[in-house]
Each structure stands twice: as C-alpha cells, then as structure tokens.
Amino acid sequence: MKKVIIVGAGLAGSYMAYTLGTKGYNVEVFEKRQDPRSASYGSGRSINLVVGHRGWTALKYAGIEEPIRQIVVPAHGRQIHDIEGNESYFPYSIKGKAIHSISRSEFNKKLVELADSLPNVSLHFNTSCSGVDTKAGIAYFVGDNNPIEVKADLIVGADGAGSAVRKSLQGIPRFNFSQEYIDSGYKEVHIPAAEDGSPQLNLDALHIWPRGQFMLMGLANTDNGFTGTVFAPYDGEFGLDHLHTAEDGLRYFKKYFKDAIPLIPNLGEQWENNPTSALAIIRCKPYHWGSNTMLIGDAAHAIVPFYGEGMNASLEDVRVFCELLDTHGDSDLQAVLQEYSKQRVPAGNAIADLSLRNFVEMRDLVADPKFQLRKKIEAKVQRNNPELWTPLYTQVKFTNIPYYDALMEGQRHDVIMEEVLAMPGIENNWDSDEVEQMILKAL
Ligand SMILES: Cc1cc2nc3c(=O)[nH]c(=O)nc-3n(C[C@H](O)[C@H](O)[C@H](O)COP(=O)(O)OP(=O)(O)OC[C@H]3O[C@@H](n4cnc5c(N)ncnc54)[C@H](O)[C@@H]3O)c2cc1C
C-alpha cells in the first residue's frame, strides 16, 4: 500500500490520517506542536467552532459521526442583542435544523486519538516540517534538533495558514498565491456559566451583538459557558489598536455591549490579557503539485471565520479527495490530484468570498429591519416552494451544494430580493401572494 506523509495534526490532518488509515494506507503524521492529548495542551486556545452539514457529512463518510456528536452543543438559531439590551431570536432553518458548537481542542484530541488507534498510522509530535522537494517526493523535518528526511508517495500539507509545504510550492513558477489581511481583528472573552452551573445565555443560539462595523459573538461550550469574540476594525476611536487596557475594554463594553458586562465577571482583566489576533485570507492555485504533493484545509485556503466554515471546508477537502480515490484508485495519483484541484480551488475561493460577505451580514445587516424583512419573505417562499428556493445560508450550512454554486445562486437571490424590497408598501404586503408570485416569476 502507498505511503502518505501528513504534515500537521490539526483538524484536517488528523481527520485525513484516520480516513486514509481506515483505507489501509501507511500514514505518518508529523506535527510541530506537542500531542494535543497531553495535559498542558490547549491553555489559551478556547476557540469554539461551528460544525455544519459539510463537517457532519465528512465525519459520517469516515464512520466517526457518533463519537463527535457526544461533544457538541446544538444551536437552532441566532439570538440578536440590540444596543438597548432587547433580544430577538431567528431560527436558522424552517425545518428546525441546527448548527453545532464544538471546542476546537476537544475535537482535535478526539481526531488524534482515532488516528492513533489504527496500527498503520504513526504520529510524531514536536517535529516541524521545514519544506518539501516535490520532484523527489521528500519532506524535511526537524525534531529534537535532528534533521529528518522522509520519502513518500504522497505528501499532504495540512499545516495551516502558515504552511511550510505551501511555502515550498510558492517558490515554483506558475504556482499562484495571495494573502490579504482584512482591516478587522478579534479578541476573545470567556463568559462562564452562572455560579449554580446554569447557562447565563440561551444555550440553543449563536448570540450576536451587531453594532455596524463591529460585533460581539457568543458560542456555547459544553460546560454551559460561552466563548465570546469581539470582531472589530483596528482603526478608529473604538478600534482594537486603541483599546489595550482593562479600562479601555470596560469603556468599550459600557458603550456598546452593556448587557454583556454582568455576564463576564473579570471582563477588564480578560480584555487586557487576552491577545488580539489578525484575520487574513489566503488563496492559492492549484492545491497540488506534480504527482505527490497536495494541500488541504487552511494550508490551501485560509478564510475569515464569519461563516464558520473553515474547518467544515477543510474536512470537505479530505472527503472529496477520498471519494476521488474511491472512484479512480491511486494508480494514477496525478490525475486524482488534478481533479481534486479542479473541484476544490473554486470551492475555496467561493467560501472565502462568502465568508467576507457574511461578516457584513452578521455585524450590520442582522440589525437592519429591511434585512429581517428579507429573511421573513425568503422563509415564506422557501416554505411554500422548497424545491425552488433555498436561502444562501441554508445552502452553505445545511447542504453539500458546492460553495461556488451556492455563491452564484445567492447572487441571483440578491438581485431578485433587491427588486422585491424596493416595492412600495412591501413592509405591509410582504406576506401577499402577489409578492410570492413575483419572486417565482423572477426565478
Ligand atoms: C476565531 C476563529 C473562529 C473560527 N470558527 C470556525 C467555525 O465556527 N467553523 C469552522 O468550520 N471553522 C472555523 N474557524 C476556522 C478553523 O479553525 C480552521 O479552518 C481549521 O482549524 C483549519 O484546520 P487545519 O487543520 O487546516 O489547520 P490548523 O487547525 O491550523 O492545523 C494546522 C496544524 O499544523 C501544525 N503545523 C503548522 N506548521 C507546521 C510545520 N511546519 N510542521 C508540522 N506541523 C505544523 C499546527 O501546529 C497545527 O496543529 C475559525 C477560525 C478562527 C480563527
């Protein structure tokens, strides 16, 4: 059986190690950090992730949906907190579907544990890749100060946004790469459970405090606490570049997120001590080179987190690649890799664009009455004509429709809904047959 090297034991790398391992490949994984199962791992990395339909499809494909279902918290809708402290709840789907929150470190531990349970998968921690030679099919590593060279039939770069594997490809003519920072960053604050252990916010929702150019978001943890994340521009009086101290943080929250203050006992301290992180979009093309090197996950497409799809897209990369192997076998790996790039590059670019688009929706539009009206109209049209109208959010989060097709369909919906929302008196007759017929005709 062919030998595969996977660089990086993050979510994409450990999932791929398990999946290829179950197919009988001889897999070696090299991870620069310590084993995520070790006691000291994960401090300061409280990030929660949303698992959507694509993530579940990938987990199901590998037969590991059930163990992951044990460690998620469902959310059936968005709970919007306005500046006065009023709250409103919007279900995600007319069919009662939910997204699921999961701790990134717990998820990673579980995937590493599953990969490690297979006899033909070996994991090496504290071993960092320094580059690859795609002609020779060799990856270079440094572990315990000793350089190591490993040869394989396939080298997989699953080493995240700063990928060393991708950097090796970037030196090759005709390999395309771009990186763009957005002008916003983020900072996390932890919202603990109440003293009696009960949740302080509705557990069944993703909480958003939309404030125009910035927002606070809250995603549930399994211990009834929430991870709160402020996404905001760096510039301006209330930009992250001007909010360093505990007093700055408290002043900011008093002005914009007053109702969240009682939920966070040591807010000032957290604000001052927790890091501010930047957000970048990385694109490249193709996602493979020659017959022995490929990129998956953030190494191929790092996106902003506003659709909660980076990890879902990463698992989908692996599922699509494995299905190509199922169909074509691995005797002509180059052909399989070419097909993988053909399908996944447009997907990566589309989800990068969709994620930026959702930033505007989350921080700004969800508080806009016109946007809320649009959601109501779309839900009605969908309810009456489910085969004709699937809202963009549903396509991205609750189906496996290729991201590119979802983006195109979403843009078509925008044009139609712009016309509908410009109709005189739409606020009063949005529920009428006339409006529904107009939308169906435009479709
Ligand atoms: C604030 C925030 C919120 C997010 N929310 C969501 C969400 O709700 N839903 C969602 O789907 N996605 C979300 N994401 C995106 C998600 O975290 C990533 O898309 C996902 O972690 C990518 O997985 P990966 O395995 O490709 O990369 P990573 O998770 O970055 O893993 C890469 C691994 O490679 C290792 N590595 C790096 N360099 C080397 C080297 N040279 N040698 C060996 N090993 C190396 C790293 O140590 C790491 O373990 C979010 C991201 C952020 C920042």
The ligand as an ORCA input file, in Angstrom:
! r2SCAN-3c Opt
* xyz 0 1
  C     -11.725     32.891     15.529
  C     -11.937     31.733     14.625
  C     -13.154     31.087     14.616
  C     -13.388     30.024     13.742
  N     -14.607     29.443     13.716
  C     -14.844     28.415     12.864
  C     -16.104     27.768     12.867
  O     -17.013     28.113     13.613
  N     -16.314     26.729     11.995
  C     -15.347     26.329     11.122
  O     -15.612     25.417     10.315
  N     -14.131     26.911     11.121
  C     -13.850     27.935     11.964
  N     -12.614     28.508     12.001
  C     -11.594     28.034     11.066
  C     -10.906     26.769     11.554
  O     -10.332     26.977     12.823
  C      -9.833     26.360     10.559
  O     -10.323     26.418      9.252
  C      -9.347     24.960     10.840
  O      -8.763     24.908     12.125
  C      -8.342     24.529      9.788
  O      -7.806     23.297     10.125
  P      -6.385     22.886      9.583
  O      -6.134     21.531     10.155
  O      -6.333     23.076      8.122
  O      -5.370     23.947     10.185
  P      -4.934     24.140     11.716
  O      -6.073     23.888     12.616
  O      -4.252     25.460     11.763
  O      -3.860     22.985     11.952
  C      -2.586     23.023     11.371
  C      -1.670     22.121     12.184
  O      -0.403     22.079     11.552
  C       0.614     22.267     12.516
  N       1.777     22.853     11.835
  C       1.927     24.129     11.392
  N       3.128     24.275     10.814
  C       3.741     23.071     10.869
  C       5.007     22.601     10.430
  N       5.882     23.400      9.792
  N       5.329     21.305     10.644
  C       4.443     20.450     11.295
  N       3.243     20.863     11.735
  C       2.886     22.148     11.515
  C      -0.009     23.196     13.549
  O       0.657     23.128     14.796
  C      -1.437     22.666     13.597
  O      -1.599     21.635     14.527
  C     -12.353     29.583     12.875
  C     -11.107     30.216     12.903
  C     -10.900     31.270     13.768
  C      -9.567     31.941     13.741
*
